[in-house]
Amino acid sequence: MRESHAEDARAEARRLTTDLLGEDRPTAATLLREAQAVLGRERTRRVADLVRLAPLTRRSAELAAVAALLVGTDELGGGWWTVSRDGKLPAPEEALVKAQPIEPWGDLTVLETLAAWVSDDVADTLWGTPVGTADLNSWQAEDRVPVPPGAKAGARLVVSFDAGGRLDAVVVRRLDDELGTNLDFNSLRYARPAEAQWSWGVAAGLGPHPLPGEEPSPYGREIDPKTGHVLREWTLRYGATTEETGPAWQTVGDVVAAVERLDWMWRSAEWFAWWRAVSALIDGHDDQLTERLHDLAR
């Protein structure tokens, strides 16, 4: 059942990617080519540099952020890059050039921050500035958002729940004659940049995602044969097929391709320990790899 849900998500992601970007099997090369046509040569060069600097296990997420920037810039125009945000935050152009984390988005990369900005700005253009935010980890509907001054029963208020994600809160009159709000979960919607970011990441998967002109390719880096054998044999012991695992792993690209085929997140809990070891191998974190292999052998 879980595997079918995963395939449903991938099918929907491919449909959205085709609708938004014109391709259902996206590649880094085609994405950056389209980005250059919309963002311009210099911005695309800087964007590609940030993608190149990211760990390989994060490259897909960085490219997905580029997809959001491509779609968002296409909707808002190139002027979006040059306008500072509320006089307190730098313009997107400045943030891209400085390439430094920006608070309070310090847990996001620069490209992810810019993708969040453009997704929210497109959402605000479409539906207006939200009156509040709601964490959808809780599905409680009542009074998650305060009633703003002047609101009347029946009014629909825009609420943010994620970058580019919006839903409505309906103002209602309670039994005590006080006004409250109920979240309307049927009104959930995402702006196109946020849809592009999600769909590109899911449709493209972990990779490999070589970048144009990237020589030598980081995916061609050879791995320790013994380590590769240990991790590959582990997958077979825990239910993977030889078709999913592929032939003996010799390079980082072999490992990334195998991870993509294995769909490990939909398997049993032991696979999370395997992923921690494999991600350390892919990203070249040898000190962590030794520890992760030890954990996996317990």
Secondary structure, 3 states (H helix, E strand, C coil): CHHHHHHHHHHHHHHHHHHHHCCCCCCHHHHHHHHHHHHCHHHHHHHHHHHHHCCHHHHHHHHHHHHHHHHHHHHHCHHHHHCCECCCECCHHHHHHHCCCCCCCCCCCHHHHHHHHHHHHHHHHHHCCCCEECCCCCCCCECCCCCCCCCCCCCEEEEEEECCEEEEEEEEECCCCCEEEEEEEEEEEECHHHHHHHHHHHHHCCCCCCCCCCCCCHHHCECCHHHHHHHHHHHHHCCCCHHHHCCCCCEHHHHHHHHHHHCHHHCCCHHHHHHHHHHHHHHCCHHHHHHHHHHHHC
